[in-house]
Amino acid sequence: MESIETVLQFWFGDGRTAQQVSDRQSDLWWSRNEAMDREIRFRFSDLTETVFLQQKDHDWRRSADGCLASIICLDQFPRNMYRNTPRSFSYDTTALALARSMTESGMDLELSLIQRVFVYLPFEHSETIEDQNISLRLYRRLIEVADRAEQELFENYYEFAIRHHHVIEQFGRFPHRNQILGRDSTESERVFLARPGSSF
């Protein structure tokens, strides 16, 4: 049976430092891999639905580790399990509400810096500029508190947050989601989507 511990072990592995964790897990986090998508769907689809449906009463909400595991289930796993379908974004509102609760209460500060990267991703995934502004503030803070040896790692996460912010600032939404969500693209969005690296 999957648990908080098995979710976090699967997602973060055994690295002792943020750099080690990132080096070992980056393919899982950021690469498109059909075999890995299938594994996540097989192992975690039922759990994700449970976390979603019991969003207020779920025992995991009582600890920082549990909230982090919940956010991974709601914000990250669906992007693998339901890649290129509307359902991949259907848990985002719940993930964002949980991330907001953690950051407003300070519960996120109980986690390691590399874990906090994923607490803050729901803000980066939001299509509102207010949430994007919060994202920049949170990721900038990680750079400020990181050890000097790992500041470059967190600067990379901050730069990626800036790219998301720029897109929302320009279009008010992520154009690369338009086709998946059945939204018509504007001419300026079509020009943007024709550029390399326009999708996240």
N, C-alpha and C positions, 0 to 999 in steps of 0.2 A: 504493500500500500504506500502510495506516495505521501510524503510529509514535508514540512518546512525544510527539514535537513536535506532530504533527497533533492528537492527543487534547487536549493542553494548549492549543493554539491555538484549537481549536474551543470548549473549555470556558471559557477565560479571556479570549480575544480579545486586543486590543492596548492596553488601558488601562495607563497608567503608574503610577497610584496605586490603592490598594484601593478608594477611592470611585469612581473612574472605571470600574474593572473591574466593580464591583457595579452601577453605574448602567446600563452597557451590556449586561450579561449576565443581569440579574435575571429578565427574562422567560423566558429559556432555562432558568434554574435552578429557578424556582418556579412558573411558569404552566403550565397544562394546555393543550397545543396539539397537536392530532392530526397536523398536518403535520410539526411538529418531531419528534414521536414516530416517525413513519414514516421521517424522515431518519436519526435515530439508529439505528433498527432496520436500515435499509439499509446504513449505513456501518459500524456498530460491533458488530452481533450476532455475527459470526464472531470478531472480535477479542476480545470479552468471553468467549466460550467458550474461546478459546485461553489467555487470561490465567487463567481459572478452572482449566482442566485441567492447566496447567503451573505450578501455584501455587508449587512449591518450586524448580523449575529454570529458570523464566522469567528471561531476561536482564534484564528490567525491574526486578527486585528489587535490583539492584546499586547503584542511585542513588536519591536522594530524588525527583527528577523522575519516574523510572520507577515508583517505588512510588506516588507521587501519581496518575499516569496509571492504574495498576492499580486503585487504589481508586475512581477515577471510573468505570472500566469495570465494577467489581463492585458498587458501592454506588449510583451515580447512574444510569447508562445503563439498567439493568434496570427501574428505576422508570418510565422513559419507554417502553422497548421492550415491556414486558409489563404495562403499567398495568392495575390492577384484576384481576390474576390472581395465583395463589400464586407463580408464577415470579418475580414482581417482587421477592420477598424471598429467593429461593433462593440468592443469592450472598452474603447478609449475613454469614454466619459466616466466610467466607473474607476478606471485606473487613475485618471486625473484627479478625481475627487479624493482618492486615497492618498495620492502624492501631495495634494494640497493640505490635507489633514496632517500628514507627517511633517511637512515643512513649517506649517503654522504652529504646531505644538513643540517643535524641536526634536521630535523623535528621530528624524533623519540623522541627527548628530551622533546618535548611538552607533551608527554603522561606519565601516571603513570607507575611505574616499572612493575606492573603485566600486563599492556597492552603491554609494550615493549617486554615482553616474546613472544608475538605472532607476533610482527613485525620481530623478529629475527628467528622465526622458519623456514622460507624459506631457510635460510642459512644452518640450521641444516638438512633440508630435501634434500639438494643438494648432488649430487654424484661427486662433485669435491673437492679435498683437499683444494684448495684455499678458497672456500666458507666455508668449515668446520673450517679452521683457523680463519676466520672472526667470525663465530659462537662462538667459544671459547672466543675470545676477547670480544665480546658483552655481553655474559652471565657472564663472569668474572667481567665486569664492573658493572653489576647489583648488585653483591655481595658487591662490594666496596662502592657503594652509598646507599645501603639499610640501614634502621634503624637496630640497633643491634638485636632487637627483631625478625626481619624478615629475617635476613641473612641466617638462616638455610633453609628457604623456597627457596631462590634463589640459595643457594648451591646445592639443589636438582636438580634444572633446569640445573645448570652448569654440574653436574655429568651426567645427561642424555645426554647433548651435548657432553661430553667427550666420552660416549659410541658410539654415532654416528660417532664421529671423528675417533675412533679406527677402526671401521668397514671399513670406506672409506680408511683409511690409509693402512689397510691390503688387501682389495679386490678391491678398486677403484670403488665400487658400493655397493648397499645394496642387499645382496643375497636373502633376503626374498621377494624381488620384482621380482625375476627371473621368477617364475612360472606364476605370474600375467601378466608379460610383454612378456611371451613367450621366455625368454632367457634361454639358457642351463647353468646349474650350473657346475662349476668345481668340482673336487673331494674334494678339500680343502673347498669349499663352502658347499658341501653336509655334510661334517663332522661338519662344523660350525652350519649349520641349524638343525642338530640333537641335539644340546645342548639346554637346557631350557633357555628361555629368549633371544633367538637369533633374534626374530622378534620385531619390534617396532609398 
